[in-house]
């Protein structure tokens, strides 16, 4: 189980430009009380009270399940096309599932992360997994076009590619695309290059210190 905490409403609202569509997660985020049906509905009301139009909401039982996210995008294609951004209330992996799935609808569509990913509470064995989120506790996805350099760059670089990048490939593994090339290309089509021009501070890994357990307020 991936545990998340909601970003501040100020941070979320500041990132949303124009109307939006909200995706929630019915497993992990629902358990964490950050992105289940109640939280998605509460977020919809908060945004609308702040003069932000919400064109639709949808709960996917597992935002990290890429095929389910792709189907949800197809099923809600018209509402998503009307939206200038998509707000995702799930872990970093779910945010990046949305980024990947929305590419077939509109590559310029901005995906906004509404939560920070904290830690894994339980892991279930699967036949094939691709790491998309390092559970750093301090998501930078809003500044890097929805692509995580902490995980997808073997060096975890926060301020652009290293000098060893060659032909858009990583010097650590020549079979890997350079994460920062992907971030730049996506930022370019989204007209959000200003975000990656900002110098990122050193990562605060103290927020990832083991906490053992977490208690959630309220109950379903």
N, C-alpha and C positions, 0 to 999 in steps of 0.2 A: 504494500500500500504506500503510495506516494503522498506525503503530507505537505500541504501548502498553507500559506497565510495570505490574506488579501492585501494588496497594495493600498496605500492611502487613497481615499476618494479624490483628493486634490491631484495626486499623480495621474490617476486614471483619466479624470476629466480634462486635465491639461493636454493629454496625448490625443484625445478624440477631436477630430475636426469634422464638423457637419454631422450627418446622420450615421447610425451604426447598426450592426446586427450582432446579437450576443449568442455565443455558444457556451454551454455548460457541460460538465462531466458528471455522469450519474454514478460513478463508483468512488474514485479517490477524492475528488473535490467535494462530492456530496458528503462523504464521511468527515472531511475536514471542515465542513460548513463554509466553504468558500465558493462553490460553483454548482451546487445541486439545484433542484427546482425552486426551492424557497429563496436561495441567494440570487439566482438569475432574475426572478420576479422582483425581488427587492432592488436589485441593481437597475432594472428597467425603470422602476418608479423614480429612483434617485436621479437617473440621467434625464428623464422627462421633466422632472421638477427643476432641472438645471438647463432647460430649453434645448436638450439634445434629443432629436427624434430617434426612436428605436423602431426599425422597420420589421423586426421579427426576433424571435428567440428560439433556440432549439437545444435540447439536452441529448447528448450522445452518451451511451452507457460507458464508453471508454474512449476518450479523446486521443489516446495513444494508439488506437486501432485505426491504421491509415485507411483501410478499405471502407470502414464505417464512416469515417470523416468525409471521404470522397463522395459516398452516397448521400450523406447529409447535405453536402454542398450542392449536389445535383438537385436534390429534392427542394432546396430553398434558393435555387439559383436566381429567380426573379427578385426576391427580397434582398439578396446579397448584392445584386447588380445595382439596386437603388441606393445602397449604403456606401458611404465614402470610406468606411472602415469596418473592421470586424473585431469585436472584443471577445477574447477567449478567457474564460474563468476556469483554467486548468493548469496543470504543471507545464514546464518548459517543453516537454516532449509533445504535449497536446497542442501547444502554440505552434510548434514547428510542423505538426501534422496538418494544421490549418493552412500554414504558409504553403506547403507542398500541394495540398488539395486545391487551394484557390488559384494556383497558377493556371489551371485549365479554364478558369472563369475570367480572371483579370489579374495579370501579373503586377499591376500597379496598385492593387487593393492593399491598403495598410492593415496589418494584423497587430492588434494591441494586446499585450499580456496584462491581465488584471490581478494576477497573484504572483507571489514569490514561492519557489520550490525549496522546501526545507530539507527533507530527508526521506529515505525509504523505510517504511515500517515493516514491510514484509515483501518477499520476492517469490514469485511462482515461476517454475521452470517452463520455458517455451522452446520450441525447436529452432527458432531464428529470432535474434534480437539485434537491433542496431542502436547503439548508444547515441542519444540526442541531447541528453541533459545530465550534467554532473552534480546536480543537487547542491549548488554552491551556496544557496540561501540568499543570494543577492543578484537577481536576474538582470542582465544587461540587454535583453532582447529588444527593448524599446529604443535603444540607441544603436543597434546593429541590424536593423531591418528584419528582425525576427529570426536571425541566424546566430547560433551561439558559438562565439570564438573560444570560449573556455573549454568547450567539449570538442568542437570540430577542428580546431587548430591544435596539433599535437603539443605545441609549446604554450598554448593558452594565452596567446598574445592579445592584448586589449587595445592596442593603438596601431593597427595596420600590419601588413605582412613583414616578415623578416627579410634579410638580404639574400637568403638562400632560395627564395621562391624563383622558379624557372619555368617559363612557358605555362604559367598559371598553375603549376603543380607544386606540391609540397616537397621540400628537400628531405624531410624525415621519411616520407613514403611517396615515391614518384607516381603511384597509382591514385593518390588522393588529390582532388582539386584543392587549391589553396582556399581556405575558408574566407580569407579576407578579400580575395577576388570575387567570391560569390556575394559577400556582404556589399562590396562596392557596386557590383552590377545591379543588385536589387535596390540599393539606395539610389542609384542613378535613375532607374525607371520610376521610382516612387517620388523623385524630387526631394529626397531627404538627406542629401549629402552633408548638410550642416550638422546632422547628428554625429557622423563619424569624424568630422573635423575637430570636434571637441576632444581635448586630451583627457583620457580616462585616468582616474587616480588608481594607485595600486589596489588590487583586490583585497577586500577585508574578509579574510577567511575565518576570522573569529566568530562570524555569524554561523559558521558551519560546525561549531563545537558540539560534540555529542550531548543530547539533552535527555536521552533515555526514553522518555515518554512525554506525551502532551495531552492535556485535557481540553476537550472542546466544550464551549459554552452552549447551553441549550440542548434540545433533543428533538428528533423528528417524531 
